[in-house]
């Protein structure tokens, strides 16, 4: 019996020796866990283009190439080494005024961007497609953000927070946005069924905005019925559809909102030519009741970002002024 036990022990020792086996104990497990932890990346992010981006470490040199994203970075306490210029000064946070300017969003100076040696850039889809080869050649990680709707905006804030290791701060911001919007929505009549249309005027044309536009998304949050719902979007402009005075008369909205960007005299001329100059326009319920409102471009054409609750309240006040006295 003793011989059997002796031979069994010797056999085990030989097996461990031959194959480099080690007993499964706390010490060896701890070593394995340390190795596994070291291999884990700082963050794995799925961006607006559904690209999976792995950040091996916390970014230290970040370049933002789209003005609207700067506010998200600033809100979570992030910093940048490069940022775009903007024709709207309000888009540049005070903390980033003196940061290296890499050019206007439509004319980014990629030599400057590369020269800043970023370990991460925030970019939109159009710029990413334009500069993808240069980014890859220089091993620069890029995260695509394309916030348009309120949900897009909250997702973008979350992504920025995660990239900076500020997920909790980003989540708090998103919840605050939700609470402010909910507070505004709670003040308007529950049974209201306001029919609205959103006209977008430029010096050359007039179109209507759909639910996936900024103003359309805000109207949807407020429970308004967009009479353009279901219209076929213009190719290349998924948030807009062709304008028709005949359809407008048929739908007869209670409220008309107007968004515009550009020379006001030319826009007014276009509106009069395409809309106000038609006798049928005067017969619309919205016109007869003096319910035609101009929406400010900084809230309804430029991406409002963290100001989305302000945009929701602004539109609600236009329609229900007595509720927001």
KELUMFI-818048 format. One record per residue (C-alpha): x, y, z. Coordinates in pm, 1 decimal. Example, Ala and Ser with C-alpha at 12.3 -4.5 7.8 and 13.67 -1.06 7.14 Angstrom:
KELUMFI-818048
((1230.0; -450.0; 780.0)),
((1367.0; -106.0; 714.0)),
end
This chain:
KELUMFI-818048
((0.0; 0.0; 0.0)),
((283.7; 237.6; 93.3)),
((464.1; 153.4; -228.9)),
((150.4; 240.0; -425.7)),
((122.7; 579.5; -257.5)),
((495.4; 645.5; -314.0)),
((473.8; 564.3; -684.9)),
((162.7; 785.3; -721.7)),
((338.6; 1084.5; -566.9)),
((646.9; 1031.3; -783.9)),
((430.0; 1009.5; -1095.1)),
((260.8; 1344.0; -1014.0)),
((596.3; 1511.6; -955.9)),
((726.7; 1385.0; -1287.0)),
((417.2; 1511.1; -1469.2)),
((451.9; 1859.6; -1314.8)),
((820.8; 1862.8; -1399.8)),
((774.3; 1750.4; -1759.6)),
((494.0; 1991.0; -1847.6)),
((583.7; 2290.3; -1633.7)),
((264.6; 2255.5; -1432.3)),
((208.6; 2465.4; -1124.6)),
((-40.1; 2417.3; -847.9)),
((-348.5; 2635.9; -879.3)),
((-307.9; 2861.8; -577.5)),
((-377.6; 3222.4; -479.7)),
((-25.4; 3341.9; -561.9)),
((-27.3; 3219.7; -922.1)),
((-383.6; 3337.7; -978.7)),
((-287.6; 3683.7; -856.9)),
((-4.4; 3692.8; -1108.1)),
((-235.5; 3593.5; -1393.2)),
((-487.8; 3858.8; -1295.1)),
((-221.1; 4127.9; -1300.9)),
((-116.5; 4024.3; -1651.7)),
((-477.9; 4028.0; -1771.6)),
((-542.5; 4370.3; -1615.3)),
((-235.5; 4514.9; -1783.5)),
((-369.0; 4401.9; -2121.8)),
((-706.5; 4573.1; -2077.5)),
((-749.7; 4897.2; -2275.2)),
((-848.6; 5228.1; -2114.8)),
((-1179.0; 5242.6; -2306.2)),
((-1366.0; 5076.8; -2589.7)),
((-1613.2; 5307.7; -2763.9)),
((-1872.2; 5263.1; -3036.7)),
((-1905.2; 5597.1; -3215.8)),
((-2180.5; 5758.3; -3426.1)),
((-2069.4; 5565.1; -3734.6)),
((-2094.0; 5238.2; -3539.2)),
((-1713.9; 5209.2; -3548.7)),
((-1552.6; 5033.7; -3252.7)),
((-1265.1; 5247.5; -3130.2)),
((-1017.4; 5115.0; -2872.0)),
((-825.5; 5367.5; -2663.2)),
((-516.8; 5191.8; -2521.4)),
((-470.0; 5463.9; -2257.1)),
((-637.3; 5780.7; -2136.6)),
((-595.9; 6042.6; -2412.0)),
((-359.8; 6325.2; -2318.6)),
((-349.0; 6521.1; -2644.7)),
((-695.2; 6564.1; -2793.1)),
((-786.4; 6767.8; -3101.4)),
((-1149.9; 6858.1; -3168.1)),
((-1228.0; 6933.3; -3533.0)),
((-1596.6; 7032.5; -3498.5)),
((-1696.7; 7345.9; -3297.9)),
((-2015.8; 7204.7; -3144.7)),
((-1824.2; 6919.5; -2978.1)),
((-1606.5; 7161.9; -2780.7)),
((-1892.9; 7231.2; -2539.1)),
((-1924.5; 6858.7; -2459.7)),
((-1553.4; 6832.4; -2381.9)),
((-1563.8; 7143.5; -2165.3)),
((-1875.6; 7022.2; -1981.3)),
((-1708.5; 6698.9; -1864.0)),
((-1390.7; 6882.3; -1763.4)),
((-1179.9; 6770.8; -2059.6)),
((-898.9; 6964.9; -2226.2)),
((-778.8; 6992.0; -2587.2)),
((-454.2; 7085.1; -2758.7)),
((-624.6; 7190.9; -3081.1)),
((-968.0; 7317.8; -3181.6)),
((-1143.3; 7464.2; -3487.2)),
((-1228.9; 7828.8; -3540.0)),
((-1592.3; 7934.1; -3566.4)),
((-1789.0; 8225.5; -3709.5)),
((-1999.4; 8198.7; -3392.8)),
((-1780.4; 8292.8; -3097.4)),
((-2030.3; 8141.2; -2854.5)),
((-1928.5; 7794.6; -2980.7)),
((-1577.3; 7831.5; -2835.7)),
((-1569.4; 7780.1; -2454.7)),
((-1371.6; 8040.5; -2260.9)),
((-1127.4; 7772.2; -2144.3)),
((-1035.4; 7697.5; -2507.0)),
((-1003.1; 8048.9; -2654.7)),
((-622.0; 8036.8; -2645.7)),
((-586.5; 7678.3; -2768.1)),
((-416.6; 7617.0; -3104.9)),
((-655.5; 7696.4; -3393.2)),
((-655.6; 7421.0; -3661.4)),
((-880.8; 7606.2; -3905.6)),
((-1249.5; 7637.7; -3983.8)),
((-1453.8; 7316.8; -3987.9)),
((-1481.7; 7345.4; -4368.8)),
((-1111.0; 7416.9; -4407.7)),
((-923.0; 7213.0; -4146.4)),
((-544.7; 7242.1; -4162.1)),
((-440.4; 6878.5; -4127.7)),
((-70.2; 6966.2; -4116.9)),
((-142.3; 7155.1; -3795.7)),
((-352.2; 6868.9; -3661.6)),
((-78.7; 6611.4; -3727.7)),
((187.8; 6849.4; -3592.5)),
((7.5; 6861.9; -3258.0)),
((69.0; 6484.8; -3227.2)),
((-278.6; 6400.4; -3094.4)),
((-357.3; 6062.2; -2947.7)),
((-726.7; 6124.2; -3026.2)),
((-937.2; 6347.6; -3249.7)),
((-1310.2; 6409.9; -3232.3)),
((-1449.3; 6450.5; -3581.2)),
((-1775.8; 6435.5; -3778.8)),
((-1860.0; 6184.1; -4050.9)),
((-1784.4; 6418.2; -4342.7)),
((-1440.6; 6513.4; -4214.0)),
((-1360.6; 6153.9; -4123.2)),
((-1430.5; 6033.6; -4477.3)),
((-1218.9; 6319.3; -4612.2)),
((-917.6; 6265.0; -4385.5)),
((-938.3; 5891.7; -4307.8)),
((-619.7; 5802.3; -4499.4)),
((-414.4; 6076.7; -4336.4)),
((-541.0; 5979.8; -3991.0)),
((-457.3; 5613.0; -4045.5)),
((-114.2; 5692.8; -4191.3)),
((-26.0; 5893.1; -3881.7)),
((-179.2; 5637.0; -3640.1)),
((-424.6; 5891.0; -3503.5)),
((-731.8; 5750.6; -3330.4)),
((-1058.4; 5918.7; -3436.5)),
((-1404.4; 5915.7; -3279.6)),
((-1690.6; 6022.8; -3505.6)),
((-1969.0; 6224.0; -3340.6)),
((-2272.9; 6339.4; -3537.7)),
((-2521.3; 6478.0; -3283.3)),
((-2845.9; 6607.3; -3431.3)),
((-3136.9; 6495.0; -3215.1)),
((-3164.6; 6507.5; -2836.6)),
((-3088.5; 6134.3; -2814.1)),
((-2784.2; 6178.3; -3040.5)),
((-2664.9; 6457.6; -2813.1)),
((-2691.0; 6250.0; -2495.6)),
((-2506.1; 5965.7; -2666.0)),
((-2231.2; 6206.1; -2778.1)),
((-2193.5; 6342.0; -2423.8)),
((-2161.4; 5984.7; -2298.1)),
((-1892.0; 5902.6; -2552.7)),
((-1691.6; 6215.6; -2471.3)),
((-1721.0; 6141.2; -2100.2)),
((-1601.1; 5784.1; -2148.1)),
((-1305.3; 5897.2; -2359.8)),
((-1189.9; 6133.9; -2084.8)),
((-1260.4; 5892.3; -1802.0)),
((-1550.3; 6114.0; -1692.9)),
((-1843.9; 5878.2; -1746.1)),
((-2015.2; 5977.8; -1421.0)),
((-2000.7; 6348.3; -1508.6)),
((-2142.6; 6277.7; -1855.0)),
((-2426.0; 6067.8; -1713.7)),
((-2513.3; 6348.9; -1471.6)),
((-2529.7; 6599.7; -1758.7)),
((-2760.0; 6373.5; -1961.2)),
((-2992.1; 6325.6; -1664.0)),
((-3004.3; 6700.5; -1603.6)),
((-3101.8; 6754.1; -1967.6)),
((-3379.4; 6495.5; -1938.6)),
((-3509.6; 6653.4; -1617.4)),
((-3521.2; 7005.4; -1765.9)),
((-3698.8; 6885.8; -2081.0)),
((-3946.4; 6681.3; -1876.8)),
((-4019.5; 6988.1; -1662.4)),
((-4105.7; 7193.2; -1971.6)),
((-4319.9; 6918.7; -2125.6)),
((-4510.6; 6877.5; -1796.7)),
((-4624.1; 7241.2; -1812.7)),
((-4803.5; 7223.7; -2146.8)),
((-5162.7; 7093.8; -2182.0)),
((-5170.8; 6714.4; -2193.7)),
((-5445.1; 6691.1; -2456.7)),
((-5301.5; 6945.9; -2700.9)),
((-5274.1; 6829.9; -3062.1)),
((-5110.3; 7128.0; -3225.8)),
((-5037.1; 7083.7; -3595.0)),
((-4714.3; 7255.2; -3689.7)),
((-4494.8; 7308.2; -3992.5)),
((-4132.1; 7418.5; -3992.4)),
((-4027.0; 7618.5; -4296.8)),
((-3655.8; 7653.9; -4363.3)),
((-3570.5; 7957.2; -4573.4)),
((-3245.9; 8037.2; -4753.4)),
((-3181.2; 8311.1; -5010.7)),
((-3239.6; 8051.9; -5286.1)),
((-3517.2; 7821.3; -5166.3)),
((-3778.9; 7727.7; -4906.4)),
((-3810.0; 7371.6; -4771.7)),
((-3989.1; 7203.0; -4480.4)),
((-3808.2; 7034.4; -4193.0)),
((-3879.0; 6676.2; -4088.9)),
((-3876.2; 6511.7; -3744.2)),
((-3502.9; 6433.7; -3761.3)),
((-3408.1; 6802.9; -3788.1)),
((-3326.6; 6994.8; -3470.5)),
((-3652.6; 7193.5; -3475.4)),
((-3847.4; 6883.6; -3579.7)),
((-3701.7; 6683.0; -3293.2)),
((-3787.5; 6957.7; -3042.7)),
((-4143.8; 6975.8; -3176.4)),
((-4173.6; 6599.1; -3142.8)),
((-4059.9; 6615.1; -2778.2)),
((-4338.0; 6866.0; -2713.0)),
((-4597.9; 6637.2; -2868.7)),
((-4669.3; 6860.2; -3169.0)),
((-4785.3; 6702.9; -3494.7)),
((-4552.0; 6789.2; -3782.0)),
((-4769.7; 6806.2; -4096.2)),
((-4459.4; 6720.7; -4303.5)),
((-4435.5; 6381.6; -4132.6)),
((-4399.8; 6104.9; -4389.3)),
((-4276.8; 6336.7; -4666.7)),
((-3996.2; 6212.6; -4889.9)),
((-3669.5; 6377.6; -4793.2)),
((-3455.0; 6566.0; -5040.2)),
((-3162.3; 6356.4; -5162.0)),
((-2856.2; 6437.9; -4954.8)),
((-3065.2; 6632.0; -4699.8)),
((-3245.6; 6369.2; -4490.1)),
((-3391.8; 6626.6; -4252.1)),
((-3564.1; 6835.9; -4521.9)),
((-3844.2; 6786.0; -4776.7)),
((-3967.6; 6997.6; -5070.5)),
((-4211.1; 7279.8; -4990.9)),
((-4556.1; 7298.7; -5148.6)),
((-4813.9; 7570.6; -5079.2)),
((-5086.3; 7332.9; -5198.0)),
((-4994.1; 7072.5; -4935.8)),
((-4958.5; 7343.3; -4674.0)),
((-5311.2; 7466.9; -4743.2)),
((-5443.9; 7110.7; -4734.0)),
((-5275.7; 7034.2; -4398.0)),
((-5358.6; 7381.8; -4257.7)),
((-5118.7; 7391.4; -3958.9)),
((-5203.7; 7571.7; -3635.8)),
((-4846.3; 7693.9; -3599.4)),
((-4579.2; 7795.1; -3851.0)),
((-4215.4; 7799.6; -3738.7)),
((-3946.9; 7947.8; -3961.2)),
((-3573.9; 7873.3; -3944.3)),
((-3320.7; 8062.2; -4151.7)),
((-2950.8; 8131.6; -4180.3)),
((-2797.6; 8391.4; -4403.7)),
((-2873.0; 8741.8; -4528.8)),
((-3208.3; 8839.2; -4375.9)),
((-3313.9; 9073.8; -4655.8)),
((-3262.4; 8799.6; -4915.5)),
((-3441.8; 8544.2; -4697.5)),
((-3739.5; 8774.5; -4646.4)),
((-3751.2; 8830.6; -5020.9)),
((-3753.5; 8453.4; -5080.9)),
((-4026.4; 8397.2; -4820.6)),
((-4245.9; 8663.5; -4978.8)),
((-4188.7; 8519.3; -5324.9)),
((-4249.5; 8153.8; -5232.0)),
((-4485.5; 8171.7; -4935.4)),
((-4623.8; 8504.0; -4820.9)),
((-4686.3; 8629.6; -5172.1)),
((-4938.2; 8353.6; -5238.8)),
((-5302.0; 8453.1; -5153.1)),
((-5357.1; 8102.9; -5011.0)),
((-5101.1; 8176.9; -4737.4)),
((-5324.0; 8440.9; -4578.7)),
((-5604.2; 8185.0; -4542.4)),
((-5396.0; 7949.5; -4325.5)),
((-5512.6; 7908.1; -3964.9)),
((-5163.8; 7987.4; -3831.6)),
((-5148.5; 8313.2; -4027.0)),
((-5500.7; 8425.0; -3936.5)),
((-5427.9; 8360.2; -3565.7)),
((-5088.3; 8530.2; -3581.3)),
((-4907.9; 8207.6; -3489.3)),
((-4600.1; 8242.3; -3711.0)),
((-4270.6; 8232.1; -3520.7)),
((-3906.2; 8280.4; -3618.1)),
((-3674.5; 8034.4; -3440.8)),
((-3320.7; 8153.2; -3349.7)),
((-3046.7; 7984.1; -3549.7)),
((-2818.3; 7930.6; -3247.1)),
((-3077.8; 7693.3; -3098.5)),
((-3244.9; 7543.2; -3404.1)),
((-2987.3; 7533.1; -3684.9)),
((-2652.0; 7516.7; -3506.2)),
((-2643.1; 7203.4; -3294.7)),
((-2767.3; 7322.5; -2952.0)),
((-2595.3; 7042.0; -2761.8)),
((-2630.9; 7100.8; -2388.7)),
((-2872.5; 7385.7; -2468.4)),
((-3136.6; 7144.6; -2602.2)),
((-3357.8; 7199.9; -2293.1)),
((-3343.5; 7572.4; -2371.1)),
((-3458.7; 7504.4; -2728.1)),
((-3750.3; 7293.1; -2602.0)),
((-3857.1; 7567.6; -2361.7)),
((-3820.8; 7835.6; -2631.2)),
((-4057.6; 7656.7; -2869.9)),
((-4303.7; 7577.3; -2589.8)),
((-4313.6; 7943.7; -2487.0)),
((-4395.3; 8049.2; -2843.9)),
((-4699.2; 7821.1; -2852.4)),
((-4813.9; 7849.8; -2488.3)),
((-4692.5; 8192.0; -2367.1)),
((-4954.3; 8205.5; -2090.8)),
((-4806.1; 7888.4; -1932.9)),
((-4455.3; 8029.2; -1906.7)),
((-4521.0; 8376.4; -1766.6)),
end
